[in-house]
């Protein structure tokens, strides 16, 4: 029989109550969720698309100042015209420049790269003579290697870096064939090279000039196709060849000498076939005091959208297959990075917590409502989560800590719709009337439909605006509001369609309802007496509100006194961190290695350190943080990076941040002894920045900027809690310049370019050909360069001769020694000098470090004597005065909390508009929203008690909690107006609402607490859980009194029959005035014109 219903909820329930589609919908939803779970890529962190493009400019021979003014600046001005370009950084140095373009978050990397290439094509014709665009490369998060394999030979001391390199190159060739791999790179060791080291003395004695040597080598190894010829009726391919197939052939090469003679190359040069001259080193140290062994690393990056877990598992399986034939027993392979395993571990751990949260909420409902009711609600949760996961697939999300936390966070909220429906169905089942079961179910759903929709929309209105947070944190946190809003929408539909169907089959209409209104407890009677006193006594009300203000002020003082500190995101518990070492300019490779090894010895003494891989003179496999900071460009001999691997989080007591903090003092002592700078760099939990603390110095004069930046750096070093300080300025780098005497060169018959080329080739090396070695994975270069011993002694210039007359090179060039000028940095077309630092101390937040640094820096004197202008949020408008702009983590913190503050204001407006539309009043919504600020009374003390930062996730919990607390207020106010519509005086209605409706409020709060408790000890989302739990508990307890009292004060002028002030309240234990006898469900009692029409049943919103 078709039932008459007036609301959408009732019609939905009626349509699905006996439909065969309902169980199919449940089954299909679960299967779709399992499909999404199996196919969604797994990652530890969300993929933040921050399109970056690197542009390398080359201008050989140009000094740094000329490069900056004539090459970098003109190119920058044209690139700055590109739409959606947010930041343009550049570093100009002698011989070229590097430009880094960072576009707005979310822009397509392909579009960004296309725009840059198009603009560079326009710029190319206007480049100075000799200048060129050397390279243009896009950089994205997928460039971060997901796997790093480090090869060592612990049982073979005769295997050096070169031998390991050849094995690694073969392994890399095989790994490149795997589907889903985008890039494989070998770090460490030098490829096989035929090195020709001329002997200047022998060359001078035999009369072999350098130009003859170079020309002979370049011409002797040439091979070209020579077309074709018809021979014997067939077309034969012709080739002209003179290849070098071995080092012996090169040694036997005849080189023209003086007086028409010729000498073998072996007579005037040393020829060696083996690894090239070392430009960098890799060493690995395993756990438990293992040896410091030569190593080579193979890093693998994945393609966009590829499941990191599946890819890495396949690559490791392939390595095992190759082990017998390629690696043999002599080569050990250590997995020094496995982001596939970490992603799987994190997603599996979160899935467990998701299951735990679900079971905990179901257990809570079973305890509060009954086992049968819990079964009905338990059906709704997996269906809701499954549908949300399925939609994730189409939104391009992955399974990562943020998307899964969005589901865990929403469990405590989404069950409330099902609870409302199930509880009301159970209440209708105990009504003694003539309705059949189907009608009871449908009308019970219809009865609570509208307020449930209002409450759900209110929560969504509180959460969804967070999706519009800008900057780097926007895409990082976006899955939380999107996922929670989707889950809320699905839960609403399931509550109206699936929950009635399940309740019809699980609940027993004949059984006595387990949720009938219980007899009043002692607490209820005390509450009625307390509320009666508050409503009757104005002085008591003033004391109550004064106490509320005191609690609010006390909570706020926790921020003022830094008991609760603000930070963008807390430190994560990772399995790795890096030690970044910068030796003084001019330090050779071996000197850097010696200091890095001492630091490695100190790290080896730390119990929780399982492995360390040291990279000297070359960039280590980058993290996302290192990608943004361009750590892979650290290829000078004075740079080193130690990648420290920690024991699994479950096998150590300390978090990674505590370990990194504790090792810093010992490393700083070693660095200080060597005059070096060291940084302990942790993987940030959120978007990466150049450094935690960044002071950007701008001004009218570059030397003045540098001088003031040195003073700022001094303040950084002297400020407690500021560590890992650095000045991005390479000063006092020793340099020797070979300056050609053009007059002497002309008299000797040598072109100046020949002399320059000869000096550059001898000391810098020149590749003159490639060995024919098809069996090698990499090309075998033939390189001419003086030996290291001859390069150390510039007297070789006197023995090397040029020109027909054999003039010594020393007579054509003069050696000038000085220091190389520092590089010049630009940001958005302006010269800037960077001062960097990190924080480690009690606060560990840049907000407070900057607050301490500001007055000290303000006390400094700028070069022109004018106080420095400090800016927090924007670049200076001009460079006419010296300015300091604070950047780094502070800038992202400011953007995040600014955007969240705006979103919170939007949330308040949306909630107000929705409640005005529902209650037809401009005052009642204000009363309903009072618990929002009251939640801070619980949030801030809870953060203090847990020792947690107030972070961006805390702010999310606060804003989301606003929707939940408003939902509880709606419960109270809706019931007050229901009682008034049933004829109760205002005072009795207000008191009755707080007594009767407290139970569903507590149930909602308990569900939120249980759901949030699962993530309470997560290092990143602890703030969200603390804010939800603390805010919900405080708001629930306080709103039970504050909302009814404020409603009473706002509406008492409308109550004409209200007893005189001071009249006694209903005595404890006295029953509240009974409502009219239950009427036919669906036929609401008549309401006075001033109150909205409400159904006679108790509405659980």
Protein Blocks (a to p, Z undefined) as FASTA:
>chain_A
ZZddfbfklmmmmmmmmgcklmmmmmmmmmmmmmmmmmmccdfbdcddddddddddddeh
iafklmmmmmmmmmmmmmmmpghiabdcddddehiacddddddehiafklmmmmmmmmmm
mmmmmpcehiacfbacdddfklpcfbdcddddfklmkbcfklmmmmmmmmmmmmmmpghi
abdcdeejjdddddddddfklmmmnopafklmmmmmmmmmgccdebjadeehiacddddd
dddfbfklmmmpccddeehiacdfklmoccdddddddfbdcddddeehiacddddddddd
ddehiafklmmmmmmmmmmmmmmmmnommbccddfbdfklmmmmmmmmmmmmmmmmmmmm
mmmmmmmnomklmmmmmmmmmmmmmmmmmmmmmnopacdfklmmmmmmmmmmmmmmmmmm
mmmmmmmmmpccfbdfklmmmmmmmmmmmmmmmmmmmmmmmmmmmmmpgcjklmmmmmmm
mmmmmmmmmmmmmmmmmmmmmmmmmpcfkbccfkbccdddfklmmmmmmmmmmmmmmklm
mmmmmmmmmmmmmmmmmmmnomaccdfbdcdddfbdcddddddehiafklmmmmmmmmmm
mmmmpmklmbdcddehiacdddfklmmnommlmmbfkbccdddddddfklcfbdfklmmm
mmmmmmmmmmmmnopacddddddfbdcdfbfbdcddddfbfklmmmmmmmmmmmmmmpgh
iahiacdddehiacddddddfklmmmnopafklmmmmmmmmmnopafbdcddfkbmbdcd
ddddddfklmmpmklmmmpcgdjkopafklmpccdddddddddddeehiacddddddddd
jkopaklmmmmmmmmmmmpccfkopacdddfkbccfbfkbccdddehjllmmmmmmmmmm
mmmmmmmmmmmmmmmmmnopaklmmmmmmmmmmmmmmmmmmmmmnopacdfklmmmmmmm
mmmmmmmmmmmmmmmmmmmmnopafklmmmmmmmmmmmmmmmmmmmmmmmmmmmmmgfkl
mmmmmmmmmmmmmmmmmmmmmmmmmmmmmmmmmmmklccehiacddehiacdddddddde
hiacdddfkbccddfbdcdZZ
